[in-house]
Amino acid sequence: VSGSVYGGGHGATQVANIAGSADPLTLVTISTNAAITNDVFGGGYAQGANAPVNGNTKVIVEAGVISKNVYGGGFADAGNAPVENTTVMINGGTMADVFGGGTDATNAGVAVVNKDTNVELNVTGTLGGIGTMYGGGNLKDKDVTGITNVEVTAGTANDVYGGGFESVVVAGTIPTGKSGTNVSVTSGAAAADVYGGGLSATDAAEVSAGGTSVLVNGTAD
């Protein structure tokens, strides 16, 4: 694929999940021999027009080479690309960074996650390489309205953040026993640095409510 892969539409709305269904509205699976020049998104591409996914998204990477990033959310480019809950599962492959939320081109739109994000690294085979893992989104107005959950259960990550990159985790509704951001590195897994919050260079990367939770049973250097 010489461009990007989207679970949602291009300036088009994906309708809601069937009532009572636990299945995601969009499902993207990257598997053996896949080669993607740009990014992978669970959401849509809002290029001058909105591209909401009125349901949940799921991205599974089993293998292959993704030259740029993996997002559970959408891509806002002079339009809005919101989604509901997101799930990103990395079971193999090679990629740059991984985000539970979305991103944009030039801060020209909103790619918010209206509910929660779930990001998991679970590699029992070969992982070609992975950059930084974020529970939140990438850049301003790519916020997560709910909470974030990041789990490294097998394999080795670089840095791990419960929050986003210059993106806010609002944590409007916090389930019992959870925090605003929730990071877990379990026994047998490894990471470089692990943070409950986000990463900021210029814009806010705060966790607005609920605090942060970091549980490390594996290796965190």
N, C-alpha and C positions, 0 to 999 in steps of 0.2 A: 504494500500500500504506500503510495508516494506522498500521501497527506496524513490526515488524522482519522481516527475511528470514533464514531459517536453512537451511543445507544438511543439517543433522542433524534428529533428532527432538525431540519435546517430552516429556521424561521417558521416553524410549525409546531402546533401543540400536540403532545401525546396525551391521550385521554386517561381518565383515572382507572385504577385497578378494578377488577370485578369485585363487588361487595363481598367481604369475608375472605377474599383470597390472600394467602400469605406469599404468593409468588411476586417477584419484582415486576414492575411494568416494563422496564428495559433490562436486558441481560446481554452483556458483552463477554465473550470468552476468547482469549488469545492462547493459541496452542502451538504445537510443534511446527517448526519451519516458518512461522509468521515473521515478517519483517515490516516494521511500520516506521516510516520516516519521521513522523511528528509525534503527536500525543494520542492517548486513549481516554475517552470520556464516557461515563455512564449516562450523562445528560445530553442535552441538545446543543446546537450551534445557533446562537442568536446574532446573526449578521444583519443588522439594520432592522430586524423584526424579532419579536419575542419568540422564544423556543422553550416554553415550560414543559416539564414532565410532571404531570399531576398524579404522581405515584412514586413508588420506590425504584431505585436503580441498583444494579449489581454488576460489578466487574470482576472477572476471574482471569488471572494470568497464570497459565500452566507452564508455558515455555515461550520461545521466540525472542526476538530482539525489538525493543521499543526504544527508538533513539532519544525520545524526550520523556515526558512525564505521564503518569497515570492518575486520573481524577475520577472520583465517584460522582462528582457533580458535572455541571455544564460549562460552556464557554460563552461568555458575554462579549459581544463585539458590536457596540451601538444598539444593543437590545438586551433584554433580560432572559436569563436561562435558569430559573429556579427548579428545584427538585424537592422531593419529600425526604424519606430516609435514604441513606446510601450505605452500600457494603462494598468494600474492595478486598479481595482475597489474592494474595501473592503466594503462589505455590511453586514458582520457578521462573525462569526467563531472565532477561537483562533489561534494565530500564534506568532512567535517571531518578527523579524523586516521585514519591507517592503521596497523594492528598485525598483525604476523605471528602473534601468539598470541591468547589469549582475554581475557575480563574477567568481572566479577561485579556483583552488585547491592550487597551490603553486607559483603563479605569473608566470606560465609556458605557458601562452597563452593570447589572447586578446578577450574580450567579449564586444566590443564597441557597443554603440547605434549610428547608423549613422545619425539619425535625432533627434526627440524630445521625451521626456518622459512625461507621464501624470499619476499621482497617486492621487487617491481619496478615502477618508474615508467617507462613508455615511451610518451610522448605525442608523436606526430608531427603530430596535428591540433590541435584546440582542447581545452584543459583549463579547465573553468569555475573550478576552485579546489581546492586541497588544503591541509590543515593540516600537521601534523608526521607524519613516517614513523618507525615503530619496528619493529625486527626482532623484538622480544620482545612480552610481554603487557602488560596494563593492570591494575595493582594487585597487591597481595600474593597469593601462592599461584597466580599466573597465569604460572608459570615455563616456561622452555623447557629441557627436559632435554638436548637436543643443542646444535647451533650455530645461529647466525642468519646469513642472507645478505641484504643489502639492496643493490639496484642502482638507480641513477638513470641510465638510458641515454638518455633524451630527455625534454624537458620541464623544468619548473621546480618544485622542491619548496620547502617552508618549511624548518624544521630537520629533520635526519636523524639518527637514533640507531640504532646497531647493537643496543643492548639494549632494554629495555622501560621503561615508566613504573612505578617502584616495584615492579619485577618482576625476578627473577634469571634470568640465562642460566647454566645449570649446566655446559654443554659437557662432558658426560660422555664422549662419544666424538668425537674430533676427527680427521677424515680428513687424510691427508698433504697438505701444502701449504695447509692452512686454519688459521684461528684460532678462538677461541671466538665472536667476532663478526667479520663481514666486511662492510665497507661500500665501495662503489665508485660514484663519480660520474664518468662518462665524458665525453669530449669532446663538446661540443654540448649537454650537460645543465647545469643550474644548481641550486644550493641556497643557502640562507642559511648557517646554521652546521651543521657536520657533526661527529658524535661517534662514536667507536667503542663507547663504553659506553652506559649508560642514563641516565635522568633520575629524580631522587629529590627529594621534598619532605620525607617523614617516614620511609617504609620503604625497605629496601635495594633498590638497582637495580644490583647488582654483576654482573660476569662472573667466575664462579668458577674457571675454568680456561682455558688456551689463549691468554690475552691477547686483544688486539683488533687488527684490521687495517683501515686506512683508506687507500684509493687514490683520489686526485682527479686526473683529467685534464681535467675541465671547469672550472667556476667555483665556487669556495667562498668566500663573503665572510664 
